[in-house]
Amino acid sequence: MTPTPATRVETDSLGPRNVPADALYGAQTSRSIENFRLSGTPLPIEIVHGMALLKLACARANARLGLLPANKEKAIADACRAVLSGAHDREFPIDLYQAGSGTSSHMNLNEVLANLANESLGGKRGAKSPVHPNDDVNMGQSTNNCFPSGAKIAVLGQTLLLLDALAVPEKTLRAKAVEFAGLLKTGRTHLQDAVPVTLGQEFGAYAHAIGLAAARIRDAADRLRELGVGGNAVGTGINTKPSFRAEIMAALREETGGDFRHAGDGIHLTQFMTDFAHLSAAFRSAALDLQQIANNLRLLASGPLTGIGEIRLPPVEPGSSIMPGKINPSICEAVNMVCMQVQGLDHATALACGAGQLELNTHMPLIGANTLQAAKLLSAASRALADKCIAGIAADEDACRRNLERSAGLPTLLNPRLGYDRVAQLVKEALASGKTLREIVLEKKLLAPAEYEALLASSTAPNL
């Protein structure tokens, strides 16, 4: 094979291969680019960066164990930091849908790091000397452990950002709960009138749901701190020294400050991706709660004249190309679509996590990418819902009172004072006359106005 002015010739185990002359990647990456033209979407760069952190830690561990010369360790570590800076993101173009264990992207990283290290040591790009992508950069490592461990680091980082993001709507909802604390309205069950609540209680329940969702995610995310890197091939640690895995964790903690630990059972962690499935399920649960909150806000704001109309959402854009003045709950609708997508990602993740065979799961790129995307989407949706919708919500006190006075659930409050049969007669009279129950009760002097209002207020006091 002859190089052209735009290419160089490299060799891998399958033979010679033309590689772009200016590329930091090598022959194996070139083959993968050609083989996997499926989606046009590359593997998320965060997973590449997660693996780069591991490569740095492994180089330091190998040097401490006397297996890697100091000059090579420094060159590899410097290369890892260059990749982590984002300066070489374009060197990682391989499609998300690739070799199932992530070998394609893993070798892509090995080749890029080797070439960066070689050039820093005076070597030639593509020469694999003095730093070899397999023998040096990948010393003591396997795709089967490095890829899922890198994905765990990436997903954990994004999950911590998600927890910060979820705190925003929780805080905003709690503020609204205080603002609306004294505003009585009718509750609704089965989409039918029910006993009274306050608007503040409704918003407080939404805030509580977000807080619980975050707690579930936080608990599930802790499992991502257990990494199988150093297990090699099937997780036994073949071809490594007994202290290799502990040295990797020590170096990784030094580099990141993160509380990472090596696998309690390396064989288990190489084949079971359940930690991802567990976290993805927590993401799905958060999406379900966000979806219900968004739907509740849409219903409460419906109308504004012919629906419930008890709250007003802040307008963010004109709502119609044909109906002047129409405003839609656009943010809630966008959040709903995000939540549906997260549920779909979780389903695909669950299928992939359960599709491993024997000593390996061969669907890791999909698992890592889906879990990462779900965390990103939920982060963006949480902040948008808080900042562009919840923060600007206003209550329509007249609508709340009007709906409360006409609620079919209101008579329930009178049962203890007036008796079921008497209240039933009052309800029939209200329906026949068009008057509210309050008007009839006060006209008949069954209760004084202050008594009636006190009865309403007491109905929303929690009985703990």
C-alpha positions in Angstrom: 0.0 0.0 0.0 1.4 3.4 -1.1 0.9 6.6 0.9 -0.5 9.6 -0.9 0.3 13.3 -0.1 -2.8 13.2 2.2 -2.2 9.9 3.9 0.4 7.7 5.7 0.6 3.9 5.8 0.1 2.2 9.1 -0.2 -1.5 9.9 -2.4 -3.4 12.4 -3.0 -7.1 12.8 -5.1 -7.2 9.6 -2.4 -5.6 7.5 -1.4 -2.2 6.1 -3.9 0.7 6.0 -3.9 4.2 4.6 -4.6 6.7 7.4 -5.0 10.5 7.0 -1.6 12.0 7.4 -2.7 14.6 10.0 -4.8 12.2 12.1 -3.7 11.3 15.6 -5.6 8.0 15.3 -4.2 5.0 13.5 -5.1 2.0 11.4 -7.6 0.3 13.6 -9.6 3.5 14.1 -9.5 4.0 10.3 -11.1 0.6 9.8 -13.8 1.3 12.5 -14.7 4.6 10.8 -15.3 2.6 7.6 -17.1 -0.3 9.2 -19.6 1.6 11.4 -21.4 4.1 9.3 -24.7 3.6 11.0 -26.1 6.7 12.8 -23.7 9.5 12.1 -23.6 10.1 15.8 -20.2 9.5 17.5 -19.8 7.9 20.9 -20.3 10.6 23.5 -17.0 12.4 24.1 -17.6 12.2 27.9 -17.1 8.4 27.7 -13.8 8.9 25.8 -12.8 11.4 28.5 -13.7 8.9 31.2 -11.5 6.3 29.7 -8.7 8.9 29.3 -8.8 9.5 33.1 -8.4 5.7 33.6 -5.5 5.6 31.1 -3.8 8.3 33.1 -4.4 6.4 36.4 -3.2 3.2 34.8 0.0 4.8 33.5 0.7 6.1 37.0 0.0 2.7 38.6 2.2 0.8 36.1 5.0 3.3 36.8 4.7 2.8 40.6 4.8 -1.0 40.0 8.0 -0.6 38.0 6.5 -1.7 34.7 6.5 1.7 32.8 9.5 4.0 32.6 9.1 7.4 34.0 9.5 9.2 30.7 6.7 7.1 29.1 4.4 7.6 32.1 4.8 11.4 31.8 4.3 11.3 28.1 1.1 9.2 28.4 -0.2 11.3 31.3 0.4 14.5 29.4 -1.4 13.1 26.4 -4.4 12.1 28.6 -4.6 15.6 30.0 -4.5 17.0 26.4 -7.4 14.8 25.5 -9.3 15.7 28.6 -8.9 19.4 27.8 -11.1 18.8 24.7 -8.3 19.9 22.3 -8.5 16.6 20.3 -12.2 15.8 20.4 -12.4 15.6 16.6 -10.0 12.6 16.7 -12.8 10.4 18.1 -15.3 10.1 15.3 -16.3 6.4 15.6 -20.1 5.8 15.4 -22.0 5.0 18.6 -23.1 1.8 17.1 -19.9 -0.2 16.9 -18.2 -3.2 18.3 -20.3 -4.3 21.3 -17.7 -4.0 24.1 -16.5 -0.6 22.8 -13.2 -2.0 21.4 -13.4 0.4 18.5 -13.5 3.6 20.6 -11.1 2.1 23.2 -8.4 1.5 20.5 -9.2 4.9 19.0 -8.1 6.4 22.3 -5.1 4.2 22.7 -3.9 5.2 19.2 -4.4 8.9 19.8 -2.7 8.8 23.2 0.3 6.9 21.8 0.8 9.3 18.9 0.6 12.3 21.3 3.0 10.7 23.6 5.4 9.7 20.8 5.5 13.2 19.4 6.3 14.6 22.8 9.2 12.2 23.1 10.5 13.0 19.6 8.9 10.1 17.8 7.0 10.1 14.5 3.2 10.1 14.2 2.0 6.6 13.4 5.4 4.9 14.2 4.1 3.2 17.5 7.5 4.0 19.0 8.8 4.6 21.6 5.2 4.4 23.0 3.1 1.6 21.7 -0.8 1.9 21.8 -1.2 -1.7 23.1 2.0 -2.5 24.9 2.3 0.8 26.8 -0.9 2.9 26.7 -3.0 -0.2 27.2 -0.7 -2.0 29.6 -2.7 -4.1 32.1 -6.0 -3.1 30.6 -8.8 -4.5 28.5 -11.7 -2.9 26.6 -14.0 -5.2 28.6 -13.1 -3.3 31.8 -11.8 0.0 30.6 -14.9 0.9 28.5 -17.6 0.3 31.2 -15.4 1.9 33.8 -14.9 5.0 31.7 -18.6 5.1 31.0 -19.3 4.9 34.7 -17.0 7.9 35.3 -18.7 9.8 32.6 -22.3 9.0 33.7 -21.4 9.7 37.3 -20.1 13.1 36.5 -23.3 13.9 34.5 -25.4 12.5 37.3 -23.9 14.9 39.8 -24.8 17.7 37.5 -28.3 16.3 37.2 -28.7 16.3 41.0 -27.7 20.0 41.0 -30.3 20.6 38.2 -33.1 18.8 40.1 -32.5 21.0 43.1 -33.6 24.0 41.0 -37.2 23.0 40.4 -37.4 21.6 43.9 -36.4 24.9 45.4 -38.6 26.9 43.0 -41.6 24.7 43.8 -41.1 25.0 47.5 -41.0 28.8 47.1 -44.3 28.6 45.2 -45.7 26.4 47.9 -45.0 29.2 50.5 -46.4 31.8 48.1 -49.7 29.9 47.6 -49.9 28.5 51.2 -53.2 30.2 52.1 -55.0 29.9 48.8 -57.9 27.4 49.0 -59.1 25.6 46.0 -60.8 22.4 45.1 -58.9 19.2 44.9 -59.5 16.7 42.1 -59.4 12.9 42.0 -60.3 10.9 38.8 -60.4 14.4 37.2 -63.6 15.1 39.2 -64.2 17.5 42.1 -62.8 16.4 45.5 -62.3 17.9 48.9 -60.4 21.2 49.3 -56.6 21.6 49.3 -54.5 24.7 49.1 -52.6 25.6 45.9 -49.5 25.7 48.2 -50.1 22.1 49.2 -50.3 21.0 45.6 -47.0 22.7 44.8 -45.4 21.3 48.0 -46.3 17.8 46.9 -44.6 18.4 43.6 -41.5 19.7 45.4 -41.5 16.6 47.6 -41.7 14.3 44.6 -38.6 16.0 43.0 -36.7 15.6 46.3 -37.5 11.9 46.5 -36.5 11.4 42.8 -33.1 13.1 43.5 -32.6 10.8 46.5 -33.3 7.7 44.5 -30.8 8.9 41.8 -28.2 9.7 44.4 -28.4 6.3 46.0 -28.2 4.5 42.6 -25.3 6.6 41.5 -23.1 5.4 44.3 -22.8 2.0 42.6 -21.0 3.7 39.7 -18.0 4.3 41.9 -17.1 0.6 41.8 -14.9 0.1 38.8 -13.7 -3.1 37.0 -10.7 -1.5 35.4 -7.6 -3.7 35.8 -9.7 -6.9 35.6 -8.5 -7.6 32.0 -10.5 -9.8 29.6 -12.9 -11.6 31.9 -12.2 -9.8 35.2 -9.6 -12.1 36.7 -6.8 -9.5 36.4 -4.7 -11.8 34.2 -1.2 -10.4 33.3 -1.3 -7.8 36.1 0.3 -7.6 39.5 -2.0 -8.3 42.5 -1.8 -4.6 43.6 -2.5 -3.2 40.2 -6.2 -2.5 40.8 -5.6 -0.8 44.1 -2.9 1.4 42.6 -5.3 2.4 39.8 -7.9 3.5 42.3 -5.3 5.4 44.4 -4.1 7.2 41.3 -7.7 7.9 40.1 -8.6 9.4 43.5 -5.5 11.6 43.5 -6.3 12.9 40.0 -10.1 13.4 40.5 -10.7 13.6 44.2 -13.6 11.2 43.6 -14.4 8.3 45.9 -13.8 5.4 43.5 -13.2 1.8 44.5 -12.1 -1.3 42.6 -14.5 -4.2 42.0 -15.3 -6.6 44.8 -15.8 -9.3 42.2 -14.1 -8.4 38.9 -15.7 -11.3 37.0 -19.1 -10.1 38.0 -18.5 -6.5 37.1 -17.2 -7.4 33.7 -20.4 -9.2 32.5 -23.2 -7.6 34.5 -24.2 -4.0 33.6 -26.9 -3.8 36.3 -25.4 -0.7 37.9 -26.3 1.2 34.8 -29.7 -0.4 34.6 -30.4 0.6 38.3 -29.4 4.2 37.7 -31.3 4.4 34.4 -34.4 3.1 36.3 -34.0 6.0 38.8 -33.8 8.4 35.8 -37.0 6.9 34.5 -38.7 7.4 37.8 -37.6 11.0 37.9 -38.9 11.4 34.3 -42.3 10.0 35.4 -42.6 12.5 38.2 -41.5 15.4 36.1 -44.0 14.3 33.4 -46.9 14.2 35.9 -45.9 17.6 37.3 -45.8 19.1 33.8 -49.2 17.6 33.0 -50.7 18.9 36.2 -49.4 22.4 35.4 -51.0 22.2 32.0 -54.3 21.1 33.4 -54.4 23.8 36.1 -53.6 26.4 33.5 -56.0 25.1 30.9 -58.4 27.6 29.3 -57.7 30.3 30.2 -61.5 30.9 30.0 -63.0 27.6 29.3 -60.7 25.3 31.3 -59.6 25.1 34.9 -57.6 28.3 34.8 -56.5 28.3 38.4 -52.9 29.2 37.6 -51.3 31.2 34.8 -48.1 30.0 33.2 -45.6 32.6 31.9 -45.9 33.1 28.2 -42.7 32.1 26.3 -43.8 32.3 22.7 -47.0 32.9 20.6 -49.0 29.7 20.6 -50.6 29.6 17.2 -50.0 30.5 13.6 -53.7 31.1 13.1 -55.3 32.0 16.4 -54.1 35.5 17.5 -53.3 35.9 21.2 -53.2 32.1 21.9 -50.5 31.1 24.4 -49.6 27.4 24.8 -47.9 25.6 27.7 -44.8 25.1 25.5 -42.2 24.5 28.2 -44.4 21.8 29.8 -44.9 20.2 26.4 -41.2 20.1 25.8 -40.5 18.7 29.2 -43.1 16.0 28.5 -41.3 15.0 25.3 -38.0 14.8 27.2 -39.6 12.6 29.8 -40.9 10.2 27.2 -37.5 10.0 25.5 -35.9 9.2 28.9 -38.3 6.4 29.4 -37.5 5.1 25.9 -33.8 5.3 26.6 -34.3 3.4 29.8 -36.2 0.6 28.0 -33.3 0.2 25.5 -30.8 0.3 28.3 -32.6 -2.4 30.2 -32.7 -4.6 27.1 -29.0 -4.1 26.5 -28.1 -4.7 30.2 -30.0 -8.0 30.1 -28.4 -9.1 26.8 -25.0 -10.1 28.0 -23.7 -13.6 27.4 -21.3 -15.6 29.6 -18.3 -13.5 30.6 -19.2 -10.3 28.8 -21.9 -7.8 27.9 -21.5 -6.8 24.3 -23.8 -3.8 24.3 -21.8 -1.4 26.4 -21.6 1.6 24.0 -25.4 1.7 23.9 -25.7 1.3 27.6 -23.2 4.1 28.4 -24.5 6.5 25.8 -28.2 6.1 26.7 -27.6 6.5 30.4 -25.5 9.6 29.7 -28.1 11.1 27.4 -30.9 10.5 29.9 -29.0 12.4 32.6 -28.3 15.3 30.2 -31.9 15.5 29.0 -33.3 15.5 32.5 -30.8 18.2 33.6 -31.8 20.5 30.8 -35.5 19.8 31.3 -35.4 20.4 35.0 -33.7 23.8 34.7 -36.0 24.8 31.9 -39.2 23.8 33.8 -38.0 25.7 36.9 -36.7 28.9 35.2 -39.0 29.3 32.2 -42.2 28.0 33.8 -42.5 27.4 37.5 -40.8 30.6 38.6 -43.3 32.7 36.6 -46.5 31.0 37.6 -49.2 33.2 39.1 -52.4 32.1 40.8 -55.8 33.2 39.7 -57.4 33.6 43.1 -60.8 34.4 41.7 -60.8 31.2 39.6 -59.6 29.1 42.6 -62.4 30.5 44.8 -65.1 30.2 42.1 -64.2 26.6 41.4 -64.1 25.8 45.1 -67.5 27.2 45.8 -69.0 25.2 43.0 -67.1 22.0 43.8 -69.0 18.8 44.2 -66.5 17.7 46.8 -67.3 20.6 49.1 -70.4 19.1 50.8 -68.2 16.4 52.4 -66.9 19.1 54.8 -70.5 19.7 56.1 -71.2 16.0 56.9 -69.8 16.1 60.5 -71.8 19.3 61.3 -75.1 18.9 59.4 -75.3 15.2 58.7 -75.2 13.3 55.5 -79.0 13.4 54.7 -79.3 17.1 55.4 -76.3 17.9 53.2 -77.6 15.7 50.4 -80.8 17.9 50.4 -78.7 21.1 50.3 -76.7 19.8 47.3 -79.9 19.1 45.4 -81.2 22.5 46.2 -77.9 24.1 45.0 -78.1 22.2 41.7 -81.7 23.2 41.1 -81.2 26.8 42.0 -77.8 27.5 40.5 -76.7 28.8 43.8 -73.5 27.8 45.6 -73.6 25.6 48.6 -72.1 28.5 50.6 -74.9 30.8 49.6 -77.6 28.3 50.6 -75.9 27.4 53.9 -75.6 31.1 54.9 -79.1 31.9 53.7 -80.5 29.2 55.9 -78.3 30.3 58.8 -77.0 26.8 59.2 -73.6 28.3 59.7 -72.3 31.8 60.3 -69.9 33.2 57.6 -66.9 32.9 60.0 -67.9 29.3 60.9 -68.1 28.4 57.2 -64.7 29.9 56.4 -63.1 28.2 59.5 -64.5 24.9 58.3 -62.9 25.4 54.9 -59.6 26.3 56.4 -59.6 23.3 58.8 -60.2 21.0 55.9 -56.7 21.5 54.5 -54.8 21.2 57.8 -52.8 17.9 57.6 -53.9 15.3 60.2 -50.5 13.9 61.2 
